[in-house]
Amino acid sequence: MQSKNFEMILRWRARANAPGHASIPALIVAVMMLSSVCRARPGQAAPTNAFPTVAEVIQGRTFANQFERDVFFLRAIHDRYASYWPALLEANITEQDYIEAPAKLLRFVNELGAAMRDGNDPVAAANLALITSDRRFFTNINAYHPEIVRAAAEALIGIGSNGRKALALSFSESHYRDDPESVEELAKVVGEERPANPDLVVALAATAFDFSTTNGGIYPRCTTEAVKNLLLLRDGAGVVRTHLNAGEMFGNPVRFQAIVDGIASAHAADLAADLTAVDGKIKAKLVTLKNSPGDYRDALEDLEGRIGKTIENFAAAKHGAG
């Protein structure tokens, strides 16, 4: 990036539909060159590293709408003016726009996602991942925009393996502790898109089975969403099955209450046999705790009740389908 030679500010502005003007809002690009670059010295040729004008990029083409025009513009900069690509993205994915111009940022994220779909562009992936992984965005006390977080996640999945890996890295324990709600949004997008990606399987599994708060607790709703959407992925059921054992459940019955809720929400009836097997062990454990009242026994009883209800619902659904 040529940050020492120029500062680029790109802003999307709407042009009024005045007579003689195109009905599609124009893309206005402003480039501020440092004096040593802007002005040629005596005897020197004029500078040639100025950001291209919209006319140079568009080259007389017409478009059905603003979205189509802007997607073309982004692809053209990426393909034909690659040296400007990083600075263009940095100028448009900012905390300031997240707070002050969320509609503009959302539009840009959607356009960037369309422009780079299946392109596996690492620069686009890195910049979009700021929205999903940089706490300045998802913990901002001045504004929270789940629609932008979701759009960034969708764009990352669409970009390709680089985008999916960047999204997987957004599922971190620090993110879980800072803002479980935005982790839930990311998990929902993964479940809706269902990409075949092992990094995202690992990320959702870690969210469900490993992440905890600073005092060792969990966020039940976030854990439930992680399990539910993990089960929508290829290999997800196999990963969940490895954790459905008495040892892990005895170790943290509160976490497994949320995990069982996720299994129920995903209607993962293929795990019914695993739940039935562990249910018997929990019932036996409760017998040994008959004379040991307390929070632990209460949590284990609650877990056994949820497992039993889930098994019943799976059996009823199977009977109804038959």
Secondary structure, 3 states (H helix, E strand, C coil): CCCCCEEEEEEECCCCCCCCCCCCCCEEEEEEECHHHHCCCCCCCCCCCCCCCHHHHHCCCCCCCHHHHHHHHHHHHHHHCHHHHHHHHHHHCCHHHHHHCHHHHHHHHHHHHHHCCCCCCHHHHHHHHHHHHCHHHHCCCCCCCHHHHHHHHHHHHHHCHHHHHHHHHCCCHHHHHHCHHHHHHHHHHHHHHCCCCHHHHHHHHHHHHCCCCCCCCCCHHHHHHHHHHHCCCCCHHHHHHHHCCHHHHHHCHHHHHHHHHHHHHCCCHHHHHHHHHHHHHHHHHHHHCCCCCCHHHHHHHHHHHHHHHHHHHHHHHHHHHC
